[in-house]
């Protein structure tokens, strides 16, 4: 039987790279995003709406097959000073935390009776390293990390693994939202001592495929003894 994977945030960037990789490895992927895509069988769902998420998972389980792999790649990136009321904290939490919880719960409830499954949440190295101008974003990714690892603790007895990938700066359309992409990339690589920001020791930012391969490892049998793990994919930017 072909393994079924559900990937959120699949319209572009890291999510799209994950979809391509899993399909290349023979998985049947259900691509999910809040915007329509040209991909056959893709679903349009807002992960912040629990009722819609529950309906999606029930439909996939009934019409496609049991979901064995879930990748939470849907995410929102906004920046702003911590003292600024316009830092989009509520919007970031809604997508990056509540959305992860909605989808993970719905899928995990179907996985538990089968006694198997893998869940991977794509968070950010900002979850573990303070970043000036990214208090809200980092907080949302830290919460998503903690939630996923706690879920992994509860689900371990059911044979379900839950891990987190922590990307650093990655060349995606989301990155372009922070300004001129070349300038943002150059600044990320160089670092900024005035803002207490370490650069990237490997001297490059990640491509979406770099993060996708980390996800691919964690959902594979090669990682069968890993759960509640955080895998940093940031070229050494977090010094860990």
N, C-alpha and C positions, 0 to 999 in steps of 0.2 A: 504494500500500500504506500502511495506517495505521501510524504510528510507535508502537512498543511502548516503554513506560517502566516501570521497576520502581522503586518508592518504598518504602523501609523506614521504620519508625516512623510508619506511616500511620494509626494508630488515632486520633490526636488532635494538637492543637497545630499546630506547623509542618508536620509530615508530612501531616496531613489537609488543610491549606490548599494544600500543593503538589499533592496528588492532585486537588483540585477545580480548581485553575488549569490543570493540564495537560489534564484532561478537557475543560474549557471550550475549550481550544485545539485540540481534536480528536485528542489522543493517546489511545491505548488503554493505560490504566494498570493495572498489577498492584500492588495495595496489599498490603504485607507488614508484619506486626507480630507480636509474641510473644503478643498477646491476640487473641481472636476479635472481629471487627467484623460489622456488618450489611451491609457493602458486598458486592455481588455479585462473585464471583471473587476475593475477598480470600484471602490465604494466611497461615496461622499458622506462623511459623518463628522460632526463637531464633537470632539472627545470630552468637552466640558458638559455635555448633556447626557446624564446617566441613562435616561430612558432610551435615547437613540443608540447609545453604546450597547445596552443590553439587547436591543432588537437586532443590531448588527451581528453580535456574537451568536445569538440564537439562530439567525438566518445562515451564517457561515457554517455553523455546526451541522445544520440540517441539510444544506444544499451543496456544500463543498466537501466537508468532512471534519473530523475532530481536529481542533487546533492543538498542535504539539509544540509550536514555537510562537512566542509573542515578542516583538521588538517595539518598544515604546520610543519612537524617534520623533514624534510630534513635539515641537517646542517653539517657544517664543523668546526672542532676544530683544531686549530694550536696555538702554543705558540712561543714567541720570544720577545726580548727586543724592546721597541718602537723605539730606534735609529738604529735598524738593518733593512737594506733594504730587508732582507729575511724573514720578519715577515708574508708574505703571505697575506697582506692586500687586494690586488685585488681579490685573490681567495676566501677569506672569504666573502667579500662584494658580489661577484658574486653569491655565493650559499645562504648565510644567509640573504641577503637583496634583491638582484635582483630576486633570485629564489622565495622568498616569494611573492614579488610583482607580478611576472609573473602569478603564480598559483592563487593568490587571485583575481587578476583582471579578469582572464578568468572565474573563478567560480562565482564571484560576478555579473558579467554581465548577467549570466544566472539566478541568484537568484533574481535580482531586479524586473523583470516583474512578478515574482511569489509572491513577497512581503513577503518572509520569507527566513531563512537560518542562519547558525551559522559558524563562522570562528574562529579557535583557532590557534595561532602561538606559537610554543614551542621555547622560546628564552633561556635565561640564567640569573642567578642572577648577572653575570658579567656585565649585561647591566646597573645595578644600583649601583654597588660597584666597584671602581677601583681595578684592580688586577695587581700586578707587573708581567711582562712577558706576559700579555694578553691584551695589548692595542688594537691591531687590532681586536682580537676576541670580546672583550667587546664592541668596537665601532660598530662592525657589528651587534651585538645582540641589542644594544641600538637603532640603526637605524631601525632594524626590529620591535622593540617594538613601536617606535614612528610612523612608517608607519602603523602598524596594528591598533593602537589606532585612528590615523587620519582617516583611512578608516572606522572604526567603527562610528566615528562622522558623516561622510558623508552618511553612509548607514543606520543609525538609523531610518530615515524617511521612509525607505522601509521595516522596520521590521527585519532587519538583524543585528545580534549581532556579535561583533568582540572583542575577549579577548586574553590575553597573559598569558602563564604559564612560570614562571621563575624558572627552576630547579637549584639546586646547584650541587655539585659533585654527580654523579650517576654512579653506577656500570654497565658500558656498554663497548662494544668493543672499542668505541672511547676513553674511559678513558685509556685503555691499551696503546694507542698511545703516552701517556705522559711518559711512563716508566713502571717499575715494578708496577703492579696494587696494590699489597698489600702495598707497600711503599707509593704509591700515596694516597691511602685511609687513611692510618695511618697519613700521613702529613696533609691531609684535615681535619681530625677529631681533631687533636691536634692544628692546627693553627701555625702561624709563626710570632711572634712579630717583628722579625727583618725585615720582609717584610710587616709589618702592616696588616697581614691577621688574621682575627678572625677564631677560630676553629668552630666546629659544636656543639652547645649546647646539642642537643639530643644524641650526642655521636655515630652517625652512618651516613654513606652516604645513599643516596636514592637507592632503587632498581627501575628498569624501571617501575614496576607496580605501585609504589608510584606516579610517574608522570602521568602515564596513568589514574589513578583514578581521579586526578585533572582535566585532560582533559575531562574525562567522565562526571564529574560534570558540567563543563562549557558548554558542548554541550547538556546537558539535560534540560528538562523543569523546573527542580528545580532551574536553574540559569537564568530563563527567564527575570529577571529584571537586569541582569548584562551585561554591555557592556563597552568597553574601560577599562576593569579591568585588573590589573596585580596580578596574584596569585603566590606567592613565595612558592616553595616546596624545601626547603633547610635545614630543621632541625634547623632553627633559625640562620643560618650562616650570614645572612644579617642584623640580629638584627631588623627585621621588620615583 
